[in-house]
Amino acid sequence: MARVRAVDRRLYLLIEITARKLHREADARIRAQARVTASQAAVLFLLLRRGERRMKAIGEVLALGAPAVTGLIDRMERASLVEKKPDPTDRRGALVALTEKGRQTAENADQSLRAFNAEIAERLSEDEMNTVYDALTRLALDDPFKG
């Protein structure tokens, strides 16, 4: 039997509510285990997996504006999680790199997030997981709203 839904399905609202709930829970878990915010953990994961990055590139990957990235990186630098180095290709810019403390913190945050992902996965079937993953990946990586 087909499920009765509003004509517009309120898709954006459902995604927004779910994202906020998941973010709050992930943030609480990461703060408890790794002592950083979920946003800081996202930067740490990016640098751990891809190496040093320009501030602009961090903002693009995390969908953050320049002022948000600057504030985030400044706080992380004060906490000795990252360091800014001169960019040899652009004297006005800086490269952001992990410190050893940042690397260890990223690994702690990763453990927390892996456990959280496993809990989410337990609530969905394999087909549902694949559908959600494919749909969210397409929405996140394609930019259907530009053009």
Phi and psi in degrees as a GROMACS rama.xvg file:
@    title "Ramachandran Plot"
@    xaxis  label "Phi"
@    yaxis  label "Psi"
@TYPE xy
-71.4508  142.929  ALA-2
-79.4879  135.644  ARG-3
-80.1589  126.542  VAL-4
-134.254  156.532  ARG-5
-61.7724  153.271  ALA-6
-54.9167  -43.1796  VAL-7
-87.5491  -5.32413  ASP-8
61.6733  -4.22079  ARG-9
48.5131  41.3647  ARG-10
-58.8447  -48.4602  LEU-11
-58.0157  -45.1597  TYR-12
-60.8295  -43.1789  LEU-13
-63.5646  -42.2037  LEU-14
-64.3156  -44.2792  ILE-15
-62.2633  -46.7806  GLU-16
-62.8114  -46.0926  ILE-17
-62.6339  -45.1197  THR-18
-60.3482  -42.6198  ALA-19
-64.4629  -43.6641  ARG-20
-62.6928  -46.3103  LYS-21
-64.6077  -41.2369  LEU-22
-63.4615  -44.669  HIS-23
-60.0861  -44.4531  ARG-24
-67.824  -44.9069  GLU-25
-61.9529  -43.0278  ALA-26
-61.0718  -44.0321  ASP-27
-62.8465  -43.1877  ALA-28
-67.0671  -43.9478  ARG-29
-66.3942  -40.3911  ILE-30
-60.3596  -42.1603  ARG-31
-68.1501  -40.1354  ALA-32
-90.755  -39.5485  GLN-33
-112.378  -9.31336  ALA-34
65.1609  31.2912  ARG-35
-135.267  164.918  VAL-36
-80.6718  166.252  THR-37
-62.1402  -36.6498  ALA-38
-65.7652  -41.9936  SER-39
-65.1415  -40.1182  GLN-40
-61.1987  -38.3956  ALA-41
-61.2403  -41.2579  ALA-42
-65.0732  -44.4726  VAL-43
-59.9332  -43.6515  LEU-44
-61.5351  -44.0106  PHE-45
-59.7405  -48.2661  LEU-46
-68.8169  -35.2371  LEU-47
-64.5604  -41.3383  LEU-48
-85.4216  -32.0722  ARG-49
-117.386  -2.43944  ARG-50
81.5559  -175.069  GLY-51
-57.2396  148.303  GLU-52
-141.416  154.589  ARG-53
-73.6887  153.976  ARG-54
-58.318  -42.8623  MET-55
-60.1708  -40.7812  LYS-56
-65.6871  -37.5144  ALA-57
-62.0007  -45.8521  ILE-58
-60.6768  -40.7252  GLY-59
-65.0076  -45.3141  GLU-60
-65.4347  -41.0426  VAL-61
-92.8836  3.28821  LEU-62
56.926  48.2849  ALA-63
-120.164  145.816  LEU-64
-76.9892  165.334  GLY-65
-56.0335  -45.4562  ALA-66
-62.4938  -37.4584  PRO-67
-66.5126  -41.5553  ALA-68
-65.4134  -44.0092  VAL-69
-58.5776  -48.8434  THR-70
-62.1758  -43.3988  GLY-71
-62.3987  -48.7496  LEU-72
-66.943  -38.7476  ILE-73
-60.47  -44.0946  ASP-74
-64.157  -40.342  ARG-75
-68.9319  -33.9765  MET-76
-68.5022  -41.1279  GLU-77
-62.9552  -29.9402  ARG-78
-86.3057  4.47999  ALA-79
63.5296  28.7071  SER-80
-88.7806  -31.4131  LEU-81
-137.489  164.556  VAL-82
-134.808  146.046  GLU-83
-98.8463  134.43  LYS-84
-121.75  151.374  LYS-85
-60.5924  140.721  PRO-86
-85.5694  116.026  ASP-87
-65.3463  -19.1313  PRO-88
-96.8157  -9.46128  THR-89
-151.186  103.578  ASP-90
-63.0726  -20.2933  ARG-91
-81.1239  -19.1296  ARG-92
-102.06  173.867  GLY-93
-136.773  151.291  ALA-94
-102.006  141.452  LEU-95
-106.782  130.084  VAL-96
-131.058  153.319  ALA-97
-72.2764  144.922  LEU-98
-93.5521  174.117  THR-99
-62.9213  -40.2825  GLU-100
-61.7632  -40.1566  LYS-101
-63.3006  -40.2661  GLY-102
-62.7298  -46.3613  ARG-103
-64.7082  -40.5975  GLN-104
-64.7494  -40.5323  THR-105
-60.6242  -40.8699  ALA-106
-66.3114  -39.0723  GLU-107
-64.976  -44.4029  ASN-108
-64.3521  -36.9896  ALA-109
-62.2162  -41.813  ASP-110
-60.4873  -43.3649  GLN-111
-62.625  -44.9096  SER-112
-69.9033  -35.1319  LEU-113
-61.9887  -41.9624  ARG-114
-64.8844  -41.6159  ALA-115
-64.3592  -43.9777  PHE-116
-59.8308  -39.1237  ASN-117
-63.9503  -39.5262  ALA-118
-64.4568  -41.0907  GLU-119
-63.6702  -44.4931  ILE-120
-61.4546  -33.5858  ALA-121
-63.349  -24.0968  GLU-122
-86.3819  -7.10576  ARG-123
-124.364  150.331  LEU-124
-74.5015  168.449  SER-125
-60.3624  -43.2699  GLU-126
-63.4717  -42.3064  ASP-127
-63.3181  -42.2578  GLU-128
-58.569  -46.6712  MET-129
-62.8942  -42.0295  ASN-130
-63.9176  -48.5913  THR-131
-62.4448  -46.7175  VAL-132
-60.0617  -48.0141  TYR-133
-62.4529  -45.2528  ASP-134
-66.0874  -46.555  ALA-135
-68.3218  -36.1224  LEU-136
-63.0233  -44.2207  THR-137
-62.4927  -43.4893  ARG-138
-67.6399  -36.2362  LEU-139
-76.8069  -37.9489  ALA-140
-93.2034  -38.7183  LEU-141
-78.091  152.217  ASP-142
-119.631  79.2483  ASP-143
-69.7178  -9.13052  PRO-144
-96.0752  -5.74226  PHE-145
-99.9858  147.91  LYS-146
